[in-house]
């Protein structure tokens, strides 16, 4: 993923256990910061909005 500007969450801790995201023309990419050459999740804008809505509504809380 050359040329993609990855960012870490401001909520990330110092032990490196966090995710990074990148906004791209066709959506949002997510990867594990500990494995930057590993798999990447790709979300369309609609999928990303649905995911964020679920987070805000606590749909993913354990």
N, C-alpha and C positions, 0 to 999 in steps of 0.2 A: 504494500500500500504506500508506494512512494508518493510524495507530494501531499499527503494527508496531514493535517495539523491536529494531532491528538492532544486532548486536555484531560486532566484529572479533576475529580470532584473536589470542591473546597472542603468537603467533609472527610476526605481521605486521611488516614492516620499514617504515622511515620514508618510502620512496619512493612509497607509496600503492598498490603492486601487491599487493593482497590481496583476499580475499573476505570478505563479511559474511554472517552467518546470523541467522535469527530463528526462535524456537520459536513455533509457532501451534497452535491447538487440534487441527488435523488433520495435524500433522507438522512439517516443517522447511522453511524457505525459504532459498535461497542466491542471492546476487547479487554482481556485480563492484563493488567499492567505488569504482572510478574512474567508473562509470556507474550511479549509484543509480536513475536513472529508466529504465534499460534492462531487458532481460529478466530474469526471475526463474525459477530452477529450484525446483520444489515436489516434496518427497519425502513419502510416507506414512511413518508410524512404522516399518513393516516394511522399506520401501525404505531408509530411513536406517540402520536397524540392519544391513542387508546391506552397505551401502556402508562403514560404519565397520568391520565385520568384514573386508572386503576390504582396507581401508587397513592395519589391524593385521597382516594376513597378507601384506603387501607385494604384493598382486595388481596394483597399479597402478604399481609401480616400473619405470622405464625401464631 
